Amino acid sequence: MKRKLSTQLSVGFVLIVLITVSVISLTANVLIHQQFEKYVAKQQKAFSEELAEALAPQYNSSTGEWNLDYIHGFGMYALNDGYMIKLYDKKGNVVWDAENHDMTLCHQVMQEISTRMEEKHPELNGEFLIYRYNLNQNNNMAGYIEVSYYSPCYLNENDFRFLDSLNRILFIVGISSIAGAAIAGVILARRFTVPIAKATEITREISEGNYAIRFEADVRTQELTELSHAVNHMAGCLETQEAIRRRLTSDVAHELRTPIANVSSHLEAIIEGVWEPTTERLQSCYEELGRISGMISDLEKLRQIEDENMILEKEPVDLLELSQAVQCAFEQELGKKQLTCKVSGEAAVVFGDQKRLHQVIFNLVSNAIKYSTEGGCINITVRNETDTAALIIEDQGIGISEKDLPLIFERFYRTDRSRNRKTGGAGIGLTIVKAIIQAHDGKIKVESKEGYGSKFTIMLPKTHTKAVFKNELLVIS
């Protein structure tokens, strides 16, 4: 049976406090009893010594007699407290004996003390013992007394009432602590469970397609704050992906509709005899079909790079030579827009797939040419570092807006919303670039400012072993 988190937290708090209070109460009870018994034993010994000190002055050395009236009152007082006195003179003769004076009372006191201690502290195994103390007067021995009391210690009614009160206090404190823990557990559980329940409800809403919803609870716990940020980030990403998906549908429909409509109208006119099937008109149909074929080819490339395992044929590749080869391949396009492309730097050899890395540089340079204004310059720089090789492609084109910058590596995302066919395409060029770089255990970052151009920086490991990069994509605006 599954229980709510609030119930588990509350029960857990109560159990923890119950165990803690029980251990503390038991330990305190045992230690207090032990210390109290030691204290009582010391007090009994001290009281016995005080009895001897109090009786010594009652001897008159001049007459050789004792103050029996005082000794009798003092002895009966001590008897009521559980001390039985037997006084001897210096020759060993009995001067006063509590037991001989009132044997019934002595036996009654002894019986009461023994019964009480056996009932409440049977583990002591106590008994009445006799302790002797000399009575000195002016450094001369006047006699001695024998004091009999229950040892190792005995507790009177007041002592037991004190211990019972202490136990009641510990019990009340324990019950109060458990009740407080239950209340605190409920309050704390609500602080945890309410945001979690809200996050659950929001994720349910997100799963049903409500991507605009956000987690706005006021939480002050770090983990719950991170949870709320994660939920909001997930909702934002799904909302963006949904917008891209809808935009993809519109873009693909537009890109397919126009060439198909053109080919259809041309062929219809030729079939109905309105147009002659000239070479120019057939060439126009061929070019339109070529555009459709190119889009299908782009989609096929995307399918290939999104396979679970991209197969790489790795070999030593010099990024400087590869960049120079790509530069040569674009000489005609560069000339059409009067662009300058410069390759600089030093040889940097990495262990990678030459065809795939060629595709990366080709796609980035192609984009740089498309979005550069006439007369601009494209710089390709290769840097050879200790463990990595850096490839930097920088242009002076139209740049990328701040809101588009985080999305340029998404599938089918294009910044040119007008879908100009000269710079259009399916919008997967940078997606392919990112996938290839990741397959090589590298990372890519882009810096761009609208109207000032863009700068793509690629870092690739040089060794054969797998290099780990925590940040797959770093976007800087």
Secondary structure, DSSP 8 states (H G I E B T S, - for coil): ----HHHHHHHHHHHHHHHHHHHHHHHHHHHHHHHHHHHHHHHHHHHHHHHHHHHGGGEETTTTEE-HHHHHHHHHHHHHTT-EEEEEETTS-EEEEHHHH-HHHHHHHHHHHHHHHHHH-GGG--EEEEEEEEEEETTEEEEEEEEEEEES----HHHHHHHHHHHHHHHHHHHHHHHHHHHHHHHHHHHHHHHHHHHHHHHHHHHTT-TT---------HHHHHHHHHHHHHHHHHHHHHHHHHHHHHHHHHHHHHHHHHHHHHHHHHHTTSS---HHHHHHHHHHHHHHHHHHHHHHHHHHHTSSS----EEEEEHHHHHHHHHHHTHHHHHHTT-EEEEEE---EEEEEHHHHHHHHHHHHHHHHHT--TT-EEEEEEEE-SSEEEEEEE--SS---TTTGGGTTSTT--S-TT--TTT-S-S-HHHHHHHHHHHTT-EEEEEEETTTEEEEEEEEE-SSS----S-SEEEE-
